[in-house]
Amino acid sequence: MAAVLIIGLVGCGGSADSDLGATTSPAENVVSMNPSSSTTSSTPPTSVTTSWVTTTTLTVTLPAEGPTFGDETGVLLLLDDGIDGLTAVDPDRRMVGRSVVEGQRAGDEQYSMVRVGNKLVVGWHEPHAVDSATRQAVSLGHSTIFVPAAEPGRVWMVDSGSRIGSAPVRVWQVDVVTGEAIDDPVPLEADGGAQIGIKGGLALQTDSGLNLWTLEDGQVVALESTGPGFVHDVFDNRLAWCSGECTTLTMTNTETLETQEYPPPNGYDSFSYKSHFSADGRYVAALIGRAGSPEATGIWILDRETGQTRVVSDPETHVDYLAWAPDGDQLFATSYSYSQPHTVVWRYQISDQEFTAVVLPFGGSLSLVVVDDSVVDAYIAGEPVEPGKCQAPSVYPSGRSEICTFGY
């Protein structure tokens, strides 16, 4: 059966690998801020109450029948296949569909597939916005890559020519519904690589932290640290990020520069470079593990309203990707399974604090997006075939022209 594992509660007080967009800005236009010198809260937990419930089986297995997680989730898991499409998993009906996504292509860009409203934004060189229900695609124009924007319904286009990280760099915002540019391209005259949008600008990764660049006046504010900065996510004016080996998770108000710092929970020493806000911004979930290891062995969840944190973990498996369901009550994490025979999936439900881990009997996936299962017919269709006849692609282009469906 599926494993129901840890629930932990913690009362809590409040040289980058990529050289994207490396250009130089005038020194007089840069304001340096060390998070520790701004308004910062790094108070360690004042009390710890942790209860552990572990599975008694040697492997995390699927239920013999019925929904994958024991009860219905109402969601569809969309897993980037790393080539030119995705693998859709319906955990309630235990069905899988593999298909090509228009505009998707193999590459090493930071964002390969993200959800922006009811659109999937995919690809590089010519990113596309794909309606999650109809799968109708709109070209967003030509740029080297895209990164998410803080403003709803938009992405930033980041153009550095034929190579990621080449200079000069131009940036502009695009409406994902119409595909039209919001404004004209402008030079990105600031040190660092564009990682994510902030309100009115971009957060740029540098070897010593982050630069916050503003479109209106070109102002650059440096968030200095002892190592390269890594951006996790943004919600409104809150930026989640870390530096170096990610031994502290930092949340910065990009308007006031007020900063809060959070240490890893007991038993862990690193945030694994991935954290995400829930849709309403109330919760932040972060993968946690050991410093220097890409594998996450737990999820740390912060309730920003109460300051409480929870830790969920499965001692038998690890995960690499993290995504919230649109309703903000369910959190999912999956393992990197490209060219692998299995995919680990964790599910945590905020409302009842139930955590389940399963191992699915198929692989071929990278990053994760979660959508409502009302769109399932756009991704899982046709007569099911044997799993062996519906393998994940391994070369680009995959050559797949129709949806390939199988059960598990």
N, C-alpha and C positions, 0 to 999 in steps of 0.2 A: 504494500500500500504506500501511498505518498507519505512522506515524513513531515510531521509537524514538530518544529524544532524550537529554537531559542526565542524567548521574548525577554529583553532586558530594558529596564527603565533607569534613567539617570537624571537626577535633578541637577540643573546646570544654571549658573549665572551666565546673566547675560555677558652653461652656454646652451640656450634653447636649441633643440634639434632642428627647428625650422627657421629659415631666414626670410620668411615671407615679407615682402615689401620693405626691404632694407634700404631706406633713404635717410637723409640727414636733415634735421630741422635747425633753424637758428637757435643758438643757446638762450637768447633773451626771451624766447617764446616758450621755454620749458620751465615749469614749476615743479620742484622736487618735493615729494612728501614721503616720509618713512611712516608706514602704518603705525609703528610704535610711538611716533611723535604726535599723531593725531589722536582724536578721541577714540580710545581703544579699550575694549573689554576682552581680557584673556583669562578671566577667573576660572580656575579648574572646578570640576564638579564638587559641590558641597556635600552631596550624599550619593551613595550608589546602592541601588537595590536591583540585583540581577538574579533571575531564575532561569535555569537551563533545563530544557527537556530535549533529550536526544533520542534518535531512532534506535530501536533494538535490532534492526536488520543490518546486514553488511552492505547492502546496496540500496540506493534510493530508487524504487521501482514505481511503475505506473499502477493505478488501480486496475483490477481485472476487467472492469467494464465501467461505463458511465463517464461523466466529465473528468478531464485530466486531473483537475485539482479537487475532485470530490464534490464540488458544487459548481453552479454555473457562474461564469465570470462576465458574460455579456460583451466580451472584447474579441478582437482579432489581432494576433501578433504578426507584424510584418518585419521580416528579417532580410536585410540586404544580403544578396548572395555573393557580393564581391566581384561580379562580372558585369551583367547588364540587366539584372532583374531582381526579383525578390522571392522569398519563400513565405507564403501566408499560412499561418497555423490557427485553426479554429479549435481551441482547447475544450470547448463544450461538446462539439460533435466529433472531435478527434479526427479531423480531416485536414489535409495539407494540399496547397496548390502552389506550383512553381510557374512563374511567368516572367516575360520580359517587360520592363518599364521603359516607356519612351523617354529618351534623353539620358538614361543611365548608361554609364560606361565605366570600365575598370580603370582604376587609378589610385594614387596615394594621397589624395586630397583629404583634409581634416574632416570635412562634412560630406558624406556620400549620399545620405538620405535623411532628411529631417522633416518633421511635421510642422507646418505653419498654418494655423487655423485648420481648414478642411483640405489643405493641399499637402502633397508630398513634393518637396523640392529635392531634385536629384541632379547628379552629373557635374561635369566640369567642361571648360571650353565653351559650351553652350548649355548652361543649366536650364532645366525645365521645371515648371510647376504642374503637377499632375493632380487632378481632382480625385480625392480618395474614394468617392462614390461612383463616378462615371468613368474614371481613368482617362478623361480627356486631358491632353497635355498642351501647355502653352509655353513657347520658348521665351526665356527671359533675356535673350540677347547674348552676345558673345563677351565672355570674360574668362580669365584663367580659372577662377574659382568663385564660389559664393560663401558668405558666412551669415548666420542668423542675425536679424536686427532686433532691437529692443521694442521697436514700434510694431504693433499688430499688423499682420498681413503684408509684411515687407521682408526683403533680404537685402544685404549689401553685396554688390558685385565688386570683385577685387581683380583688376586686370594688370598682369605683369608680363604680358606677351605669351610666348610659347612655354615658358618655364615658371613653376612656382618659385617665388623668391627672387626673381629677376627684378631689376630696376630699369626705368622708373615705374611707379605704380599709380594707377588711377582708380578711384572708387566712386560709386554712386548707388543710390537705393532704387529698388524696383518693386512695383506692386505685383504680388504673386497671382492676383486674380486676372488682371488685364495683361500682364507682361510688360507694361509700359514703365519707362524710367520716371521716377519722381522728380529728379533733378539732373542736371548735366554732370558728366564725369569731371572730377577735380583731382589734381595731384595730391597724393598722400605724402606730405613733406614732414615725416616724423620717423624716428628710429623704431624699428620693430616690425613684426609681422602681424597682419590683421587676424585676430582670433574670433571676435564676436562683436556685435553691435551693442553700444550703450545708448542711452537717450541722447539723441543729437550727435552721435559720433561713433567711435570705434575704440575697443580695447586692443592694444598692440603688445605682443610678447617681446621682451628684451632679455638680454643676458643677466640683468640685475633687477628683474621685477616686471612691471607693466608700465606702459604709457597710455594715458587716456587722451584721445585726440578728439577735438570738437570741430564739426564741419563748419559752423557759422563763422568762426574767427581763426581757425587753425591753431587754437591754443592747445598746448600739450602739458598735462600734469603727470609727473612721474611718480608711480608707487614703487618705492625702492625696497629691495629685499636683498638677501644674501646669496641668491641664486636666480636662475631663470624663472620667469613667471609662467604659470599655466592657468589658462582661463577654463572654468568649468561651465558656468551658466549665468544667465542674467534674468532678473524679473523686475520690471519697472526700473527703479534706480538702484537696485541691489545687485552687486556683482560678486559671484562666488569664485574664488581663485586660490591658488597656493603657489609655493615657490620651492625650488630645489628638489628634495626628495619628498615633498608634500607632507611633512610631519605636522603641519598646522593647516587647518582650513580657515581661510580669511574671507569675511564678507564686508565689502566696502560700499557705502553709499556714494555713488558716483557724482552726486551734486554737492554734498556737504563734506565728503571724504571721511565721515565717521566710520570707524572700522571696528569689527568684532572678530576675535580670533578664538578658534575652538581646537583643543587638543584631541587626539584620537582617544577612544575609550580604552579602559583597561584591557590588556591582552593584545592590543594592536599598536602599531607605531607609525602608520602612514595612511593618508587618504590617497586612494589609487587613481588620482588625476581625473576622476569622473564624479560629479555631483549634479543634481538637477532639482529645480524648484517644481513643486506641484502646480497645477494649472491656476490655482487661486493664490499661489505664493505663500500659503501658510506653512507648508512643510518643505524641508530640504532633505534630500536623501543622497548619501555619498557612499561609494564603495570604499571599503577599508581593508587593509592587509599589512604586509611587512614591507618596510622601506626597501626600495630597489627591486621589488618583485611586481610584475605586471598583473599577477593573479590576485583577485579580490576574494577574501574568505569570509566577508561579512558585509552588512549594510548598516550604516549609522543613519538614523532618521531624527531630525530636529523639528519639533513643533515650535515655530517662531512666535506663536502667541503665548505659550505657557513656559517656554524655555526648557521643557523636558525633552530628553532624547531617549531613543530606543535602539537596541542593537539586535539584529536578526542574523542568524548564521546556520549553515549546514556543515558539520565537520567532515562530510564525505565528498563534497564537491566544491568547486569554485566558479566564479562568474567574471565576466569581463565588460558587460554592457548593462545599462540601466535606463529604464523609461517608465514614466507615469502613465496610467490610463487617463483618458480625457476627463473622467469624473473626479480625479484627484483622490479617490479612496483606495485604489489598487496600485501597487508598485510591482514591476516585473524586472527581473535581471536574467540575462542569458550568458552562455559561455561562447567563446570564439570556437566555431566548429567548421571553419573552412577546411575542406579535405579531411574531415573527421567523420566517424560513423555515428556519433551521438551529439546531442545538444542538451545542456543542462538549463533548466528554467526554474527560477525561484519566483514565488508570488507571495506578497504580503498585503493584507487588507487592514487599512487603518482603523475602520470602525469597530471591528471585532478582534483586532490584534492577532489574527490567524496567519501563520506562516507555513508554506508548503514548498517542498523541493521535489522535482521529478527529473528524470533523465529520459529524453525522447529518443526513439530508436532511429534517428536520422540526423545528418549534419548538413554542412554547406551554408553556414550563415555567419554574418558579421554583426553590424550594429542593428539596433532594435527600435521600432516605432510601434506604438499601441494605438489602435483605432476602435471605434464602436463596431460591434458585429453586424450592425444593420447594413454594412457594405460588403458582407461576405460573398455575395453572388458575383461581385466583380473580380474576385480573386480565386475562388474555388468553384469550379464549374466543370461540366462534362462528366463522362462516365469514368469512375475511378479505375485505376490500373494497379498492377502490382508495384510496390515501392521500387523494386529493381529496375523498372521501366521508366522511372521518373527521377533520375539522378540529378543532383545539383550540377550546374555547369562548371567547367574547369578551364575553358578557353574563351577568349573574346574574339568575335561575337559568339554567343552560345548557339545560334542557329535555331533557337526555339521560336515557333510562330504561334502556338496556342497554349492555353493553360493546361498543365499536366497535373492531375489530381490523384491522390491516394489516401488511404486511411491508415491509422495506426492503433 
